[in-house]
Amino acid sequence: MRIIINGNRSKGTINKNIYGHFSEHLGRCIYGGLYAGDNSDIPNVNGMRTDVVNALKDLNIPVLRWPGGCFADTYHWQDGIGPKENRKTIVNTNWGGVTEDNSFGTHEFLELCRQLGCEPYISGNVGSGTVQEFSDWVEYCNMGGISPMASLRRLNGRDEPWHVKYWGIGNEAWGCGGNMRPEYYGDLCRQYSTYLRNYDKEHKIYKIASGANVDDYRWTEAVARVAGHVIDAMSLHYYTVPNEDWHHKGAATGFTTEEYYTTLRKTLYMKTLVENHTNIMRMTNPKHKLGLVVDEWGTWFDVEPDTNPGFLYQQNTMRDALVAAINLNIFNDHCDVVVMANIAQTVNVLQAMVLTEGEKMVLTPSYHVFHMYKGHQNAKQLETYAETKTVGCGDDQVPNLHVSASQAANGSVLLTVANLSDTEAAPVEVLWSGIGRCGKVEGTVLAGASGAYNTFDAPENVKPQPMSGIQVTESGFTAVMPACSVAAFTITE
Ligand code: AHR
């Protein structure tokens, strides 16, 4: 099967923020996952788990969204600053009803971002907060001179502003963020946006409106119409859930072949959603090119047996690896409109990068895909074409191959390929034009049974291996993609 890379056609630069992540106060994502706390025996730096931070740093995480999610519209940031012993508690009413001590707040989140070397993206509280509260948060983070909030920040030990660029104006305003109608939210968005100020000409903030759920195109149209001129981007949330019944979404492991293909078919729907929402934004607001921020995506399965149903803890298999690969390929190929994406969620929740248990940590197959794809960040997207055959089960038919490619500033080309068939290997012949003098090809492949996963006792069950059998030809190369696999090929001079 041929895969063509056309170096003469590109949609532009792949925004590195497409490789962003999301971490909510939910289950063990923050507490126990990213944050061990100041008095933990687990090795940490200023409370952040060293093992988790090191693993995530290796992904070159560009941007991290926090504190939610649904949690964001219950969160009052001033309860999470100042001496920890004086902080109020908060009951996490969305997720498990647990009481949190607010020991992880604004300073801790921004310290985590510093350690990860990534940009923060803060979702403010519109659902149960006030305009003043949100406006103060921006001033607290970004005001360099003298002001009430800058003084409060200094009192809490931080002199310099953090210059937080990305601000979300609420989250899922159509649901847990206030059950609003789009026109009403659009008006609120205008009001909030007015008071989210720039405190420094060099560091303009970037405002992201709460966007649609899945295919709610009416939401996108109305918010873009009412508030499009006061924001920079709109979000989109789309989770891959195998079964329609939300109470029986399907197990993360031990799934059937049918569920495997349903999951992949539903993942491919992301392309349609990205294109339709963008077209609506463009038609509604042609002068102001709003970006699309897919700030929640990934698999959502039933929680693992005997775990808190509100904690959304699920295992992560080769099926998840394919879901990650397909979504990232789609985002790469829509880099002219997708300005950011954030997989849900970084640690211990939904489609996580790493899982922890006490002091143990394991990398998931999804982690490995992000690692193999990191060369796409800020590279020039290249047009690709893949000959495919249809594979699947019953009504769930999908193309066997899914690809994207990009060229880095140094001329090297990264081609990422997923083989969706759970049983059949796919011999590929890769041909290219317009990418300069290329003659060396190296590959890495992540492969396994569709249900294969890593555990704390067998952490390397699924891990990337060098791709063997690559044959360089006059005009490209050949290789064989194993069944159910993701490969990254680097083509250099
Ligand atoms: O990621 C879990 C939840 O999914 C988020 O809190 C919410 O925004 C979405 O419904």
Residues whose N, C-alpha, C, O or C-beta is under 5 A from the ligand:
A	BS01	AHR	G69 C70 F71 E172 A344
